[in-house]
Amino acid sequence: MTEIGKKQTLAVRLIVLSRLISRQSSRFLNNKFNLSMAEWLVLGHLDTLRPLRLHELADITHADKAQLSRASGTLIQRGLVRKEFDLKDGRSVFFWLTEKGHEIKDLANKSAFEFDQRLTRELTEGEHELLSATIDKLTQDFEMNIEAV
């Protein structure tokens, strides 16, 4: 880290780190699985929280709804996701993983674990646990007070 970087606020430093991680993650996902970061978010969350509506997915991931909509469309075209109209509300659509979507997500999850190990390889076990707990704490605080800023 440069001397200038050390003088930045914590928020700026976290943003820079987030962008570095995002850039490397995006490159990795694209090269290995032909997935964008938004498509990966959709696959990952549909696996654990299926079915989901687009606005629910946007709320959970704090991602742009239009970006997730484009990603979902691409995943549908590739046969990784299917959509079903909500019978109670004809305007809403539920998204589900297809069998092929599960297969790709499982392969990508395995690789994501390897990427995570790369991300934390410089940390001791205690540092890793502290970082994880701190991230969870900050995320929870910001989620609860999202309108406060």
Secondary structure, DSSP 8 states (H G I E B T S, - for coil): --HHHHTS-HHHHHHHHHHHHHHHHHHHHHHHH---HHHHHHHHHHHHH-SEEHHHHHHHHT--HHHHHHHHHHHHHTTSEEEEE-SS-TT-EEEEE-HHHHHHHHHHHHHHHHHHHHHTTTS-HHHHHHHHHHHHHHHHHHHHTTT--
